[in-house]
Amino acid sequence: MKRLAIATHTIILFCLASISGAELQGWIFPGDPACGARDTYTNYQIDVLKPQYFNVEEDGSLTVGPSDSCNGYTPENVADVKAYSKRQFATTACQYTGFNALIHDASKVQQAISTFLATMQSTGMTGVEIDCENYEQWTSDDRSAFISFLTQLGDTLHAHGFQLMIDGPAIDTADTQGGVPNFRYEDYADLAAVDYVCVMAYDNQLGDGGTGGAVSPDAWLIQVVDWIQGKITNSSKVVIGIGSYGYHGPVGQATDQQVQDTKEESSKYSGYETAQRDSGSGEMMWTQNGIFYDYADTTTLDHRRSLLEKQNVQHISVWHLGGNDWFSGSSTNNNAADVEKSASIKLGANMVITALLFAVLM
């Protein structure tokens, strides 16, 4: 039995080992159009999976779920995610109203910390990821309260063997920093409570790029990396988030008329076969009947990965799994049966352990 356990462990580590280069991470959110996420993480070697299991409600309370949609928080989904990754971070969705209500209320802070910890203990995941956006609305009081919250949360997680990751906006220049004056990466450079800081280096089409612009232009992406590396010099702490998605919208119209698309959705639009690769981003683009279309494919992702690894980026996170492409060279299709078998062994053990812990702690 001991030899079998050692052999099984060795097979799992071999099959789930990442290819050389930066660690690859993938975000997963519940519901359409991301229901195909499992197809990606079971067919490709992804080091870190990051499902959205937490939500900060408008009143500042932290909830776990949903459990009634694809990729939702269930013992089965937790076990599956753990079976196909080395590490896992449960992501927290958070908009400004809830964020503000949470961080300025000591009782809600303690409730949130207790919920985060109990969930980590019941699932055995690696840690928690905090994604509280609307950074342009943050006040100086929010800035200090958020750091206090993270310090309490991170210290609690660390005391029990778990980790903390936070997400932040793409900042490329001092002017961009001026638009989000109360989110500053230097605040987290030496904050021991935070293990990883992830920059969401996409959505440029919603800002300076505008409709007709790339989600992540190369020159802009490099500037974003240069900015964060100038603020946090410990490269092992920095994660760069990149987009694997597309969008469409009327040319010359406001960005709020844009619609985000998966590559699968983009492929169904008229004119898809006429798309041309943009030399400044690696993205695929076309315009038809006054509507601009953009999407990312495997070549786009490989191009971005190459750029980032040349910048000494050690962790790359992709938004998002489900309906979108992944990197080349990390497919498990050549040994899919072996991977599925070994992952199934790990999945079975995880399901038993997770179900027991859910029963005890929930």
C-alpha positions, 0 to 999 in steps of 0.5 A: 500500500505504501508503494502504491501511494508513493507511485500514485503521488509521483504520477499525479505530480508528473502529470500536473507538472507545469511546463518551464517558465512562468507559473500559469494561473486561471480565473474561473467564474460561476455561470455562463459563458464560463461553463466550459472552464472544466474542459480547459483545466482538465485538458491543459496543465494549469498550475493554479486555479482560482474559482470565484467562491466568495461575494461581498454583498452590498451591506458588507456581508461576505457570502459563499456561493453560488452553489446552483450554477456551473463552477459553483461552490460545491464539495464536488467542484472544490474537489475537481478544482483541487484534482487538476491543479497544484494550488487553488485560490478562492476569489472574492467578487467585491464592488465599491458599495459592499467594499466600503460597508465591509472594511469600515465595520469591525464586526463585519471584518471579523465575520468575513475573516471567520468565513474565509478561514472556515472555508479554507479549513473546510476545503483545504485550498491554498488561499483567498484572493481579494478582488475589490474594484472601482478603485477610482472611488476609493478615499484615503480612509478606504486606503488605510482601512483596506490595509488594516483589513488585509493585515488582519485577514492575512495574519489569520490565514498565515497562522493556519497555513493559508495564503492571501492574494489581492488584485489591483488595477493596471497602472502604466503612468503617473497620470493613470496613478492619479486617477486611482490615488488611493490604490498604490502598489507600494503599500503592499510591497512590504506588507507581510500579510499579502503573499501575492499582488495581481495586476489586472493588465487588460480592459484597456479598450474600456479606457484609453484604447476605446472601441476599436482598440486592443484589450491589451496593447503590447507597449501598454502591457510592458509599461504596466509591468514596468510600473509594478516592478518599480513599486514591488521589487520582489518579483516572486510576489507579483502576478500579471493578469492577462486577458483571454477574451474579446469584445465588440461594439459600435465604432466611434461610440461610448465604451459602455456600449461594448459587449465582452465576448468569449472566443467561442462567442466571437466565432459565431459573429458574421465576419469572424473568418475575415479577422486579421492579427493586430501587430501591436497586440497579437489580438484578432480584429475585424470590422463589419457594418460599423461594429468592431470585433476583437478576440484573443486566441492561443497565438495571442496568449503565447505572444503575451507570455513571451513578452512577460517572461522577457520582463522576468514575470514569474506568475501569469494569471488568465481571465478567464477559463471557459469558452476561451483559448489557452496557451500552446505546449501545455496540452495534456491531450497526448496522455489524456487517459493517464492524466484523467486516471491520476486526477480521478484518484486525486479527485476521489480522495479530495471528494471524501475529505472535502465532504467530511470537512463540509459536514463538520465545519458548515 
